[in-house]
Amino acid sequence: MTQIDTLRRLGLFEARVPRYTSYPTAPNFSAEFGPDFQAECLASVDPAEPISVYIHIPFCERLCWFCACHTQGTRTLTPVEHYVEALETEISRTAAALPSGTRMGRLHWGGGTPTILPPPLIRRLAQALKAAIPPAEEFDFSVEIDPTMVDAEKIAALAAEGMTRASIGIQDFDRTVQEAIGRLQSFDATRGCVEDLRANGIGSLNVDLVYGLPHQDAARLADTVDKVMQLEPDRAAIFGYAHVPWASKRQKLIDETALPGGVERYELAQLAAEMFNGAGFETIGIDHFARPEDALAEAARTGTLRRNFQGYTEDSCQVLVGLGASSISRFPEGYTQNAPATAAWHQRVAAGDHTAAKGYRMTPDDRLRARAIEEIMCRFALDPVDVSTEFGSDPNALAADCARVKARFGSAVVPIGSGFQIAPGYEPLTRLIASVFDAHMGQGGLFSRAS
């Protein structure tokens, strides 16, 4: 039996499971845990430990068909200006709720398209945030950048405000694939963006690719990866396209008959991984790659790699505060998510309240399972005794789940004591194996393909 036959038998190509950038996942959030819970969590933050901050900019001049993020199109800057004004109010209100002395260790601007902001709005937003929550001594500021919506002046403004890492969305450079997903982006424009970033002293460059797109095949993806290598990124991620038209109506514009099947998706992911590894990148988790000297690779080697809503990260902050429409915050007590629709978020800001529309309060069992899932996602292994000891839980709390993994996945996992290690070559099963520890599976939510 070939490896692909084994993966097929174990259900990889048909299964739909969470990406586990959080546990429990967002479909389990409830309106029961809204603004009051958000205020409680903010007030309980330990000011001695830096926090991470995420700012969501939901606007795009074009709405890419493949994207399932909370975004909205705009042809003018008027709604963007109003949004930044409301963000300033939310920032001020959030800072007032945090204990005095709280500092910001990490900042990430995501979207949407953060680089839709012109230089004056970039400076205005960055300065408002830094005035409200001052940066810690060690401060990392990353921004998602669309090369078709940025210029030298915007990059200079971001660099002047302390940007340390740029994350460039590429997806695929092939014109046929780009037309099929409603996102045209030339290699020349992308290379020009990278040159501007490097000229402004940005020392870390991440690129995002997507496999499983319509009309994508081995030759087209290989050509894209070859072009990416010319940009000399420090790290890269290649995500599986999540075709979820029931959640993102714009995806109905994509021709489903042109999408690669489960085996084809797997082969595309393997091809990209082999090319990155061949170029000297180290594999990080299930879908990230980094040069050996990059901080992400160092975190993977030292066992400090973490996973959050941006994917794999070396961010060690225990608190993530999300600002803006649809943003999710993570606290030791649980999660909160701001009102997803921009209009509803604006209403909450104007009403003088915190902006959470729903959330989730963690139980001791949730915390145990969250760490177990993160261990599997980050290290492809689980020692249930170590995890249970960390949380003061029954050492046998995860024993039944580990036994199920060993029985279900057989030779795809290597038993180690009461735990296991995913066998080399079977890392694509990681999300599927992690789902065995998900006590909330089947309680809502339709997820993307495991492959």
C-alpha positions as CSV (number, residue, x, y, z in Angstrom):
1,M,0.0,0.0,0.0
2,T,1.4,3.4,-1.0
3,Q,1.5,6.4,1.3
4,I,-1.3,8.0,-0.6
5,D,-3.4,4.9,-0.3
6,T,-2.8,5.0,3.5
7,L,-3.7,8.7,3.6
8,R,-6.9,8.0,1.6
9,R,-7.8,5.1,3.9
10,L,-7.4,7.3,6.9
11,G,-9.8,9.9,5.5
12,L,-7.4,12.8,4.7
13,F,-8.8,13.6,1.3
14,E,-12.5,13.8,2.4
15,A,-12.3,15.1,6.0
16,R,-13.1,18.7,6.9
17,V,-11.7,19.8,10.2
18,P,-10.6,23.1,11.9
19,R,-7.3,24.7,11.2
20,Y,-6.9,25.0,15.0
21,T,-5.6,28.5,15.2
22,S,-7.6,28.6,18.4
23,Y,-9.3,26.0,20.6
24,P,-12.3,26.0,21.0
25,T,-12.8,27.3,17.5
26,A,-15.0,30.3,16.6
27,P,-18.2,28.4,15.8
28,N,-18.3,27.6,19.5
29,F,-18.4,31.2,20.6
30,S,-21.6,32.5,22.2
31,A,-23.3,35.9,22.6
32,E,-23.5,35.0,26.3
33,F,-19.9,36.2,26.5
34,G,-19.9,39.8,25.0
35,P,-18.9,43.2,26.3
36,D,-19.1,42.4,30.0
37,F,-16.8,39.4,29.6
38,Q,-14.5,41.4,27.4
39,A,-14.2,44.1,30.1
40,E,-13.5,41.4,32.7
41,C,-10.8,39.9,30.6
42,L,-9.1,43.3,29.9
43,A,-9.1,44.3,33.5
44,S,-7.4,41.0,34.5
45,V,-4.4,41.4,32.2
46,D,-1.1,41.2,34.0
47,P,0.7,44.5,33.2
48,A,4.0,42.9,33.9
49,E,3.7,40.9,30.7
50,P,3.6,42.5,27.3
51,I,0.5,41.9,25.2
52,S,0.0,41.3,21.5
53,V,-2.4,43.6,19.6
54,Y,-4.1,42.9,16.3
55,I,-5.8,45.6,14.2
56,H,-8.2,44.6,11.5
57,I,-8.5,46.8,8.4
58,P,-11.5,45.3,6.6
59,F,-11.4,47.4,3.4
60,C,-10.3,46.4,-0.1
61,E,-10.5,48.2,-3.4
62,R,-11.1,44.8,-5.0
63,L,-12.7,41.7,-3.4
64,C,-10.7,38.7,-4.3
65,W,-13.0,35.8,-5.0
66,F,-11.0,33.2,-3.1
67,C,-10.9,35.2,0.2
68,A,-13.2,34.2,3.1
69,C,-12.1,37.0,5.4
70,H,-14.5,39.7,6.8
71,T,-13.9,42.4,4.2
72,Q,-15.8,45.0,2.2
73,G,-15.1,46.9,-1.0
74,T,-14.6,50.6,-1.3
75,R,-13.6,53.0,-4.1
76,T,-13.2,56.0,-1.8
77,L,-11.3,56.8,1.4
78,T,-14.3,58.2,3.2
79,P,-15.4,55.0,4.9
80,V,-11.7,54.2,5.7
81,E,-11.3,57.6,7.4
82,H,-14.4,57.1,9.5
83,Y,-13.2,53.6,10.4
84,V,-9.8,54.9,11.6
85,E,-11.7,57.5,13.7
86,A,-13.8,54.8,15.3
87,L,-10.6,52.7,15.9
88,E,-9.1,55.6,17.8
89,T,-12.1,55.6,20.1
90,E,-11.9,51.8,20.5
91,I,-8.2,52.0,21.2
92,S,-8.7,54.7,23.9
93,R,-11.6,52.7,25.5
94,T,-9.6,49.5,25.5
95,A,-6.5,51.1,26.9
96,A,-8.6,52.6,29.8
97,A,-9.9,49.1,30.6
98,L,-6.3,47.6,30.7
99,P,-4.3,47.9,34.0
100,S,-1.9,50.8,34.1
101,G,1.5,50.0,32.8
102,T,0.4,47.5,30.2
103,R,2.7,47.5,27.2
104,M,2.6,46.1,23.7
105,G,5.2,43.5,22.7
106,R,3.6,42.6,19.3
107,L,1.5,44.5,16.8
108,H,0.0,43.1,13.6
109,W,-2.1,44.9,11.0
110,G,-4.3,42.6,9.0
111,G,-7.2,42.7,6.6
112,G,-8.6,43.3,4.3
113,T,-5.9,45.5,3.0
114,P,-4.1,47.6,5.6
115,T,-2.1,49.2,2.9
116,I,-5.3,50.9,1.6
117,L,-4.4,53.5,4.3
118,P,-2.6,56.5,2.9
119,P,0.5,57.7,4.7
120,P,-1.4,60.3,6.9
121,L,-3.8,57.6,8.2
122,I,-0.9,55.1,8.7
123,R,0.8,57.6,10.9
124,R,-2.4,58.7,12.7
125,L,-3.4,55.1,13.6
126,A,0.1,53.9,14.6
127,Q,0.7,57.0,16.8
128,A,-2.7,56.7,18.5
129,L,-2.1,53.1,19.4
130,K,1.4,53.6,20.6
131,A,0.3,56.6,22.7
132,A,-2.5,54.5,24.3
133,I,-0.5,51.2,24.8
134,P,3.2,52.0,24.6
135,P,5.5,49.5,22.9
136,A,7.6,47.2,25.2
137,E,11.4,47.3,24.9
138,E,11.3,44.4,22.5
139,F,8.7,45.3,20.0
140,D,7.7,43.5,16.7
141,F,5.4,45.2,14.3
142,S,4.2,43.3,11.2
143,V,1.8,44.4,8.4
144,E,0.0,42.5,5.7
145,I,0.8,44.2,2.4
146,D,-0.9,44.0,-1.0
147,P,1.8,45.0,-3.6
148,T,-1.0,46.4,-5.8
149,M,-2.1,48.7,-3.1
150,V,1.2,50.1,-1.8
151,D,3.8,52.5,-2.9
152,A,7.1,53.8,-1.6
153,E,5.5,56.6,0.4
154,K,3.2,54.1,2.3
155,I,6.1,51.8,3.0
156,A,8.3,54.7,4.2
157,A,5.4,55.7,6.6
158,L,5.1,52.2,8.0
159,A,8.8,51.9,8.4
160,A,8.9,55.2,10.2
161,E,6.3,54.0,12.6
162,G,8.4,50.9,13.5
163,M,7.3,48.1,11.1
164,T,9.8,45.3,11.5
165,R,8.1,42.6,9.3
166,A,6.1,42.7,6.1
167,S,3.8,39.9,5.0
168,I,3.1,39.9,1.3
169,G,0.1,38.1,-0.1
170,I,1.0,36.4,-3.4
171,Q,-1.2,33.3,-3.7
172,D,0.0,32.3,-7.2
173,F,1.8,34.3,-10.0
174,D,0.1,32.4,-12.8
175,R,-2.2,34.6,-14.8
176,T,-4.8,31.9,-15.5
177,V,-5.0,31.1,-11.8
178,Q,-5.1,34.8,-10.9
179,E,-8.0,35.4,-13.3
180,A,-9.9,32.5,-11.8
181,I,-9.7,33.9,-8.3
182,G,-10.2,37.6,-9.1
183,R,-6.8,38.7,-8.1
184,L,-4.3,40.1,-10.7
185,Q,-0.9,40.8,-9.3
186,S,2.2,40.9,-11.5
187,F,5.6,39.6,-10.4
188,D,7.2,42.9,-11.4
189,A,4.9,44.8,-9.0
190,T,5.6,42.4,-6.2
191,R,9.4,42.6,-6.8
192,G,9.2,46.4,-6.8
193,C,7.3,46.2,-3.4
194,V,10.0,44.0,-2.0
195,E,12.8,46.3,-3.2
196,D,11.0,49.3,-1.5
197,L,10.7,47.3,1.7
198,R,14.3,46.3,1.8
199,A,15.4,49.9,0.9
200,N,13.5,51.1,4.0
201,G,15.3,48.7,6.3
202,I,12.6,46.1,6.8
203,G,14.6,43.1,8.0
204,S,12.0,40.3,7.8
205,L,9.9,39.4,4.8
206,N,7.1,36.8,4.8
207,V,5.2,35.6,1.7
208,D,1.9,33.8,1.6
209,L,1.0,31.3,-1.1
210,V,-2.1,29.2,-1.6
211,Y,-2.4,25.7,-3.0
212,G,-5.6,24.1,-4.2
213,L,-6.7,27.1,-6.4
214,P,-8.6,26.7,-9.6
215,H,-6.5,25.6,-12.6
216,Q,-3.5,25.3,-10.4
217,D,-1.2,22.4,-11.4
218,A,2.4,21.3,-10.6
219,A,4.0,23.3,-13.4
220,R,2.2,26.5,-12.5
221,L,2.9,26.2,-8.8
222,A,6.5,25.3,-9.4
223,D,6.9,28.5,-11.5
224,T,5.3,30.5,-8.7
225,V,7.7,29.1,-6.1
226,D,10.7,29.7,-8.4
227,K,9.6,33.4,-8.7
228,V,9.2,33.6,-4.9
229,M,12.8,32.4,-4.4
230,Q,13.9,35.4,-6.5
231,L,12.3,37.7,-3.9
232,E,14.5,36.1,-1.1
233,P,11.9,36.0,1.6
234,D,12.9,35.1,5.2
235,R,9.8,32.9,5.8
236,A,6.9,31.7,3.8
237,A,3.5,30.0,4.3
238,I,1.5,28.0,1.8
239,F,-2.1,27.6,2.9
240,G,-4.6,25.2,1.5
241,Y,-7.4,27.0,-0.2
242,A,-10.6,26.7,1.9
243,H,-13.6,26.6,-0.5
244,V,-16.4,27.5,1.8
245,P,-19.1,29.2,-0.4
246,W,-21.7,28.8,2.3
247,A,-19.6,31.1,4.5
248,S,-18.2,33.4,1.8
249,K,-20.6,34.2,-1.0
250,R,-18.0,35.7,-3.3
251,Q,-16.5,32.2,-3.6
252,K,-19.5,31.2,-5.7
253,L,-17.7,33.1,-8.5
254,I,-15.1,30.4,-8.5
255,D,-15.5,27.5,-10.9
256,E,-15.7,24.4,-8.7
257,T,-14.9,22.1,-11.6
258,A,-11.5,23.7,-12.0
259,L,-10.5,23.0,-8.4
260,P,-7.9,20.3,-7.7
261,G,-9.1,17.2,-5.9
262,G,-7.9,15.9,-2.6
263,V,-4.9,14.0,-3.9
264,E,-4.0,16.8,-6.3
265,R,-4.1,19.3,-3.4
266,Y,-1.8,17.0,-1.4
267,E,0.7,16.6,-4.2
268,L,0.8,20.4,-4.7
269,A,1.5,21.0,-1.1
270,Q,4.3,18.3,-1.2
271,L,5.8,19.9,-4.3
272,A,6.0,23.4,-2.6
273,A,7.5,21.9,0.6
274,E,10.1,20.0,-1.4
275,M,11.1,23.2,-3.3
276,F,11.3,25.3,-0.1
277,N,13.3,22.6,1.7
278,G,15.6,22.3,-1.3
279,A,16.3,26.0,-1.2
280,G,17.4,25.8,2.5
281,F,14.2,26.6,4.3
282,E,13.2,24.6,7.4
283,T,9.7,23.2,7.6
284,I,7.7,24.9,10.4
285,G,4.5,23.0,11.4
286,I,2.2,21.9,8.7
287,D,2.4,24.9,6.2
288,H,5.2,27.4,7.2
289,F,8.8,27.6,6.1
290,A,11.7,29.7,7.4
291,R,15.3,30.2,6.8
292,P,17.4,28.6,9.6
293,E,18.5,32.0,11.0
294,D,14.9,33.3,11.2
295,A,13.2,33.6,14.6
296,L,10.4,31.2,13.6
297,A,12.9,28.5,12.8
298,E,14.6,29.1,16.1
299,A,11.3,28.8,18.0
300,A,10.6,25.5,16.3
301,R,14.1,24.2,17.3
302,T,13.8,25.3,20.9
303,G,10.2,24.1,21.5
304,T,8.8,27.6,21.9
305,L,6.8,27.6,18.6
306,R,3.2,28.7,19.2
307,R,0.0,28.9,17.0
308,N,-2.5,31.7,16.9
309,F,-4.9,33.4,14.5
310,Q,-2.0,34.4,12.2
311,G,-0.8,30.8,12.0
312,Y,2.6,29.7,13.4
313,T,4.4,32.3,15.5
314,E,7.3,32.8,17.9
315,D,5.0,35.3,19.8
316,S,5.1,34.3,23.5
317,C,2.5,36.9,24.7
318,Q,-0.3,35.2,26.6
319,V,-2.8,37.9,25.7
320,L,-3.8,39.0,22.2
321,V,-6.1,42.0,22.0
322,G,-8.1,42.3,18.8
323,L,-9.2,45.8,17.6
324,G,-11.6,46.6,14.8
325,A,-14.5,44.7,13.2
326,S,-14.5,40.9,13.5
327,S,-11.2,40.9,15.4
328,I,-10.7,38.1,17.9
329,S,-9.0,38.5,21.3
330,R,-7.4,35.7,23.3
331,F,-7.1,35.9,27.1
332,P,-6.3,33.3,29.8
333,E,-10.0,33.4,30.6
334,G,-11.1,32.7,27.0
335,Y,-11.9,34.4,23.7
336,T,-14.0,37.4,22.5
337,Q,-14.8,38.4,19.0
338,N,-15.8,41.9,17.9
339,A,-19.0,42.4,15.9
340,P,-18.1,41.0,12.4
341,A,-20.0,43.5,10.3
342,T,-18.4,46.9,10.1
343,A,-21.7,48.7,10.6
344,A,-22.5,46.7,13.7
345,W,-19.0,47.3,15.1
346,H,-19.4,51.1,14.5
347,Q,-22.7,51.0,16.4
348,R,-21.0,49.4,19.4
349,V,-18.2,52.0,19.4
350,A,-20.7,54.8,19.1
351,A,-22.8,53.4,22.0
352,G,-19.8,53.7,24.3
353,D,-19.5,50.0,24.9
354,H,-16.8,47.4,24.3
355,T,-17.2,45.8,20.9
356,A,-17.4,42.1,21.6
357,A,-20.4,40.4,20.0
358,K,-19.6,36.9,21.3
359,G,-17.0,34.9,23.0
360,Y,-16.1,31.8,25.0
361,R,-15.1,31.2,28.6
362,M,-12.5,28.5,28.9
363,T,-13.0,25.6,31.3
364,P,-10.1,23.6,32.8
365,D,-10.7,20.9,30.3
366,D,-10.6,23.4,27.4
367,R,-7.2,24.7,28.5
368,L,-5.9,21.2,28.7
369,R,-7.1,20.3,25.3
370,A,-6.1,23.6,23.8
371,R,-2.5,22.9,24.9
372,A,-2.6,19.3,23.7
373,I,-3.9,20.4,20.2
374,E,-1.2,23.1,20.1
375,E,1.5,20.6,20.9
376,I,0.3,18.3,18.1
377,M,0.0,21.2,15.6
378,C,3.5,22.7,16.5
379,R,5.5,19.6,17.3
380,F,3.7,16.7,15.7
381,A,3.8,14.9,19.1
382,L,2.0,14.8,22.4
383,D,3.1,13.7,25.9
384,P,-0.2,13.7,27.7
385,V,1.5,13.3,31.1
386,D,3.6,16.5,30.6
387,V,0.6,18.5,29.5
388,S,-1.6,17.2,32.3
389,T,1.1,18.0,34.9
390,E,1.4,21.6,33.5
391,F,-2.3,22.2,34.1
392,G,-2.6,20.2,37.4
393,S,-4.9,17.8,35.7
394,D,-5.4,14.0,36.1
395,P,-2.4,12.4,34.3
396,N,-4.9,10.1,32.6
397,A,-7.2,12.9,31.4
398,L,-6.1,12.5,27.8
399,A,-5.4,8.7,27.9
400,A,-8.6,7.7,26.1
401,D,-8.0,10.2,23.3
402,C,-4.4,9.0,22.8
403,A,-5.6,5.4,22.7
404,R,-8.1,6.4,20.0
405,V,-5.3,8.1,17.9
406,K,-3.1,5.0,18.1
407,A,-6.0,2.7,17.2
408,R,-7.3,4.8,14.3
409,F,-4.1,5.9,12.7
410,G,-1.9,2.8,13.3
411,S,1.5,3.1,11.7
412,A,1.0,6.8,10.9
413,V,1.9,7.5,14.6
414,V,4.7,6.1,16.7
415,P,3.7,5.3,20.3
416,I,5.9,7.0,22.9
417,G,4.9,6.0,26.4
418,S,1.3,7.1,26.9
419,G,1.7,9.6,24.0
420,F,2.8,9.5,20.4
421,Q,4.7,11.1,17.6
422,I,3.4,11.5,14.1
423,A,5.5,9.3,11.9
424,P,7.7,11.0,9.2
425,G,5.7,11.5,6.0
426,Y,2.3,11.5,7.7
427,E,2.4,15.2,8.9
428,P,-0.5,16.0,6.5
429,L,-2.7,14.1,9.0
430,T,-1.9,16.6,11.8
431,R,-5.2,18.5,11.8
432,L,-7.1,15.2,11.6
433,I,-5.2,13.8,14.5
434,A,-5.6,17.0,16.5
435,S,-9.4,16.8,16.0
436,V,-9.5,13.6,18.1
437,F,-8.8,15.9,21.1
438,D,-11.5,18.4,20.1
439,A,-14.4,17.9,22.6
440,H,-16.5,20.3,20.6
441,M,-16.4,18.6,17.2
442,G,-19.8,18.2,15.7
443,Q,-21.3,21.1,17.7
444,G,-21.4,23.6,14.8
445,G,-19.2,24.8,12.0
446,L,-18.4,23.6,8.5
447,F,-14.7,23.5,8.1
448,S,-12.1,23.4,5.3
449,R,-10.5,20.3,3.8
450,A,-7.9,18.6,6.0
451,S,-5.8,18.1,2.9
